[in-house]
């Protein structure tokens, strides 16, 4: 009789342990899948960043927004600073 009770208790412990291991396996699989999804999303974002930071793409976007290349550069003289114009002159 004691043997049957001992076998039943050991079987119960085995069942609980097996259930705990199976649950941990499911959690681990979910974590691995989420990690893989994040890696894939990160790679997609890096690809988009590289495409959008391409100089040709930036040039095209600037033209679409109305920017254009200058044909010539005009330099304007800089006025004297206000502080310099208010200093007393030394004779």
C-alpha beads as a LAMMPS data file, in Angstrom:
LAMMPS data file: protein, C-alpha beads

91 atoms
90 bonds

1 atom types
1 bond types

-500.0 500.0 xlo xhi
-500.0 500.0 ylo yhi
-500.0 500.0 zlo zhi

Masses

1 110.0

Atoms # bond

1 1 1 0.000 0.000 0.000
2 1 1 2.811 2.393 0.901
3 1 1 4.455 1.592 -2.418
4 1 1 1.372 2.704 -4.346
5 1 1 1.217 5.990 -2.465
6 1 1 4.924 6.582 -3.011
7 1 1 4.577 5.863 -6.755
8 1 1 1.559 8.209 -6.948
9 1 1 3.451 11.024 -5.184
10 1 1 6.526 10.568 -7.402
11 1 1 4.312 10.526 -10.507
12 1 1 2.672 13.754 -9.353
13 1 1 6.083 15.404 -8.859
14 1 1 7.148 14.168 -12.292
15 1 1 3.990 15.617 -13.840
16 1 1 4.500 18.990 -12.142
17 1 1 8.156 19.100 -13.213
18 1 1 7.321 18.159 -16.787
19 1 1 4.616 20.825 -16.924
20 1 1 7.053 23.467 -15.605
21 1 1 9.662 22.532 -18.223
22 1 1 7.079 22.593 -21.021
23 1 1 5.843 26.004 -19.923
24 1 1 9.394 27.358 -19.840
25 1 1 9.940 26.006 -23.345
26 1 1 6.864 27.825 -24.640
27 1 1 8.002 31.073 -22.993
28 1 1 11.484 30.616 -24.460
29 1 1 10.051 30.030 -27.947
30 1 1 7.920 33.177 -27.657
31 1 1 10.961 35.185 -26.554
32 1 1 13.068 33.862 -29.437
33 1 1 10.302 34.685 -31.942
34 1 1 9.937 38.227 -30.568
35 1 1 13.720 38.679 -30.756
36 1 1 13.763 37.519 -34.368
37 1 1 10.871 39.858 -35.216
38 1 1 12.731 42.789 -33.635
39 1 1 15.927 41.938 -35.532
40 1 1 13.972 41.812 -38.802
41 1 1 12.258 45.146 -38.051
42 1 1 15.619 46.688 -37.146
43 1 1 17.129 45.518 -40.437
44 1 1 14.169 47.002 -42.336
45 1 1 14.592 50.337 -40.535
46 1 1 18.324 50.385 -41.257
47 1 1 17.585 49.760 -44.931
48 1 1 15.078 52.632 -44.992
49 1 1 17.552 54.935 -43.215
50 1 1 20.225 54.092 -45.786
51 1 1 17.811 54.721 -48.656
52 1 1 16.625 58.061 -47.260
53 1 1 20.134 59.267 -46.421
54 1 1 21.380 58.588 -49.945
55 1 1 22.619 61.886 -51.457
56 1 1 20.635 61.387 -54.662
57 1 1 17.444 60.874 -52.642
58 1 1 18.149 63.973 -50.555
59 1 1 18.817 65.988 -53.736
60 1 1 15.554 64.802 -55.285
61 1 1 13.572 65.635 -52.133
62 1 1 15.139 69.107 -52.006
63 1 1 14.155 69.763 -55.629
64 1 1 10.613 68.562 -54.903
65 1 1 10.429 71.088 -52.052
66 1 1 11.505 73.950 -54.314
67 1 1 15.228 74.146 -53.589
68 1 1 17.600 74.570 -56.520
69 1 1 21.329 74.842 -57.209
70 1 1 22.755 78.354 -57.312
71 1 1 24.307 79.474 -60.576
72 1 1 26.442 82.165 -58.944
73 1 1 27.242 83.291 -55.424
74 1 1 26.748 86.907 -54.368
75 1 1 28.802 88.054 -51.377
76 1 1 27.358 90.913 -49.362
77 1 1 29.584 93.139 -47.241
78 1 1 29.100 92.679 -43.527
79 1 1 28.176 95.827 -41.590
80 1 1 30.428 96.888 -38.726
81 1 1 29.403 95.444 -35.374
82 1 1 27.318 97.763 -33.203
83 1 1 29.811 97.608 -30.331
84 1 1 32.701 98.640 -32.613
85 1 1 30.846 101.682 -33.927
86 1 1 30.173 103.049 -30.403
87 1 1 33.779 102.933 -29.164
88 1 1 35.492 106.314 -28.739
89 1 1 38.317 106.891 -31.135
90 1 1 41.877 107.471 -29.825
91 1 1 43.645 110.578 -31.260

Bonds

1 1 1 2
2 1 2 3
3 1 3 4
4 1 4 5
5 1 5 6
6 1 6 7
7 1 7 8
8 1 8 9
9 1 9 10
10 1 10 11
11 1 11 12
12 1 12 13
13 1 13 14
14 1 14 15
15 1 15 16
16 1 16 17
17 1 17 18
18 1 18 19
19 1 19 20
20 1 20 21
21 1 21 22
22 1 22 23
23 1 23 24
24 1 24 25
25 1 25 26
26 1 26 27
27 1 27 28
28 1 28 29
29 1 29 30
30 1 30 31
31 1 31 32
32 1 32 33
33 1 33 34
34 1 34 35
35 1 35 36
36 1 36 37
37 1 37 38
38 1 38 39
39 1 39 40
40 1 40 41
41 1 41 42
42 1 42 43
43 1 43 44
44 1 44 45
45 1 45 46
46 1 46 47
47 1 47 48
48 1 48 49
49 1 49 50
50 1 50 51
51 1 51 52
52 1 52 53
53 1 53 54
54 1 54 55
55 1 55 56
56 1 56 57
57 1 57 58
58 1 58 59
59 1 59 60
60 1 60 61
61 1 61 62
62 1 62 63
63 1 63 64
64 1 64 65
65 1 65 66
66 1 66 67
67 1 67 68
68 1 68 69
69 1 69 70
70 1 70 71
71 1 71 72
72 1 72 73
73 1 73 74
74 1 74 75
75 1 75 76
76 1 76 77
77 1 77 78
78 1 78 79
79 1 79 80
80 1 80 81
81 1 81 82
82 1 82 83
83 1 83 84
84 1 84 85
85 1 85 86
86 1 86 87
87 1 87 88
88 1 88 89
89 1 89 90
90 1 90 91
